[in-house]
Amino acid sequence: MKKSLSFFLAIVLVVSLALTAQAAAVSPSVPVITTPVVSKPVAAPVEGTEAPVVFEEDFVIAPTTEVSVEVETAVQEVIVAAQAAPVITFFEEAVQEKVAAILPESTDLNTLTVDEVSTLKVENYKETYGDVTIEVAFTTAYTEADQLVVMVGVIKGETTEWYPVEATVVNGNVQITLTQELLQLMETYETVIALLRAA
């Protein structure tokens, strides 16, 4: 059953605040539940091609306005995990290895925190679009010095599959490129995103 996003955010924020005092001794931060602004998608550059891919007007990548109980549960799990440092242990070992491969070799994964959590939907994606790049304006204006990874959580029933995505800061916004495979999953299933930042 779908619920309004405002109702969902209210519930999650209450859970987050209730856990703050309990986890303060071990938690580096409390993630913020946000509705980020997502730029109009652009085609990721493809080597050997000159003409850019043209998207139809109905192609959308944006936060969702309604969420299910499964999405609420997934977000709450991230919030709880973020306050039981190190948050990296929340993810499966194979996912941790992919996160490590994205960040500089010297990064201590145990210092990663969850800055922000949100939902994201994909509508009317076509296979011919290939990989797609978007910029996400979170509540924080990040800098090029920030080491970030965007975790895309694809919700399949009671299970959430996590996909780390390399993030680049552009004018304070977070730029990510979503692969064709991931976009197809995001169109099929409900999705949450969590922004990880190395301390």
C-alpha positions in Angstrom: 0.0 0.0 0.0 1.3 3.4 -0.9 1.6 6.3 1.5 2.3 10.0 1.0 5.9 11.0 1.1 5.3 13.6 3.8 3.7 10.9 6.1 6.6 8.6 5.4 9.2 11.3 6.2 7.4 12.2 9.4 7.5 8.6 10.6 11.2 8.1 9.7 12.2 11.4 11.3 10.6 10.3 14.6 12.4 7.0 14.5 15.7 8.8 13.8 15.3 11.3 16.6 14.3 8.6 19.0 17.5 6.6 18.2 19.8 9.6 18.5 20.2 9.7 22.2 20.6 5.9 22.4 23.3 5.7 19.8 25.1 9.0 20.5 28.1 7.4 22.1 29.0 5.4 18.9 27.4 7.3 16.1 29.4 9.9 14.2 26.2 11.4 12.7 22.5 11.0 12.2 21.5 10.8 8.5 19.0 13.4 7.2 15.9 12.3 5.3 15.7 14.6 2.3 13.9 15.2 -1.0 16.8 16.3 -3.2 16.5 18.2 -6.4 17.5 16.0 -9.3 18.7 17.6 -12.6 17.4 16.7 -16.0 19.2 13.5 -17.0 21.8 13.7 -19.7 23.3 10.8 -21.6 26.7 9.6 -20.4 29.3 10.1 -23.1 30.1 7.0 -25.2 33.5 6.6 -26.7 33.5 6.7 -30.4 30.2 8.5 -30.8 29.6 12.2 -31.6 25.8 12.7 -31.6 24.3 12.9 -28.1 21.4 10.6 -27.2 18.1 12.4 -27.2 15.7 11.6 -24.4 11.9 11.6 -24.7 10.2 14.2 -22.5 8.5 11.6 -20.4 11.8 10.1 -19.2 12.0 10.9 -15.4 14.5 10.3 -12.6 13.2 11.9 -9.4 12.3 11.4 -5.8 9.1 9.5 -5.3 5.9 11.1 -4.0 4.5 7.9 -2.6 6.2 5.1 -0.8 5.4 1.6 0.4 5.9 -0.1 3.7 8.9 -1.9 2.2 10.5 1.5 1.4 9.9 2.8 4.9 11.5 -0.3 6.4 14.6 0.0 4.1 15.1 3.6 5.1 14.7 2.9 8.8 17.2 0.1 8.5 19.7 2.5 7.0 19.1 5.0 9.8 19.6 2.4 12.5 22.8 1.1 10.9 24.1 4.6 10.5 24.0 5.1 14.2 25.8 1.8 15.0 29.3 2.6 13.7 30.9 1.5 11.5 28.0 1.7 9.0 30.0 -0.1 6.3 29.3 -3.4 8.2 25.6 -3.0 7.4 26.4 -3.9 3.8 27.4 -7.4 2.5 31.1 -8.0 2.1 30.9 -8.0 -1.7 29.2 -4.6 -1.6 31.9 -3.3 0.8 34.6 -4.4 -1.6 32.9 -2.4 -4.4 32.7 0.7 -2.1 36.4 0.3 -1.4 37.2 0.1 -5.1 35.5 3.4 -5.7 37.2 5.4 -2.9 40.9 6.2 -2.7 43.0 3.2 -1.5 43.9 5.1 1.7 40.3 5.5 2.8 39.3 3.9 6.1 35.9 2.4 5.4 35.1 2.4 9.1 35.0 6.2 9.0 32.1 6.3 6.5 28.9 8.0 7.6 25.5 8.3 6.0 24.8 11.9 5.4 21.5 11.8 3.6 18.8 9.2 2.6 16.1 9.6 0.0 14.0 7.8 -2.5 14.5 7.8 -6.3 12.3 6.6 -9.1 12.9 6.0 -12.8 10.1 6.2 -15.3 10.0 5.6 -19.1 13.6 4.6 -19.5 14.5 3.1 -22.9 17.4 0.7 -23.5 18.7 2.9 -26.3 19.4 5.6 -23.7 22.4 3.7 -22.3 24.0 5.0 -19.2 22.6 8.2 -17.8 24.2 11.0 -15.7 22.3 13.2 -13.2 23.2 15.8 -10.7 21.6 15.6 -7.2 21.3 18.7 -5.0 21.2 17.5 -1.5 20.7 19.7 1.6 24.5 20.0 2.0 26.7 21.7 -0.6 29.6 19.4 -1.0 33.2 20.2 -2.1 35.6 18.4 -4.3 37.6 17.4 -1.2 34.6 15.2 0.0 35.0 11.5 -0.7 31.5 10.3 -1.5 29.7 7.1 -2.6 26.0 7.0 -3.5 24.4 3.7 -2.4 21.4 2.7 -4.5 19.1 0.3 -2.8 16.8 -1.7 -5.0 14.0 -3.1 -3.0 12.8 -6.6 -3.9 10.1 -7.5 -1.4 11.7 -7.8 2.0 15.2 -7.7 0.6 17.2 -4.6 -0.5 20.1 -5.1 -2.9 22.7 -2.3 -2.7 24.7 -1.0 -5.6 27.6 1.5 -4.9 27.9 4.3 -7.5 30.9 6.6 -7.9 30.0 10.2 -7.0 31.7 13.4 -8.2 31.0 16.9 -6.8 30.1 19.5 -9.3 29.2 23.0 -8.1 28.3 21.6 -4.7 26.0 19.0 -6.2 26.6 15.3 -6.4 27.0 13.9 -9.9 26.5 10.2 -10.5 26.2 8.0 -13.6 23.6 5.3 -13.5 24.3 2.2 -15.7 21.8 0.8 -18.1 21.4 -2.3 -15.9 20.8 -0.3 -12.7 18.3 2.0 -14.4 16.3 -0.9 -15.6 16.2 -2.3 -12.0 15.2 1.2 -10.7 12.3 1.3 -13.1 11.1 -2.1 -12.1 11.5 -1.8 -8.3 11.2 0.8 -5.7 14.5 2.4 -4.9 16.2 4.3 -2.0 19.5 6.1 -2.0 22.0 6.7 0.8 24.9 9.1 0.5 28.1 7.8 2.2 30.9 10.2 3.1 34.3 9.4 4.4 35.2 11.4 7.5 
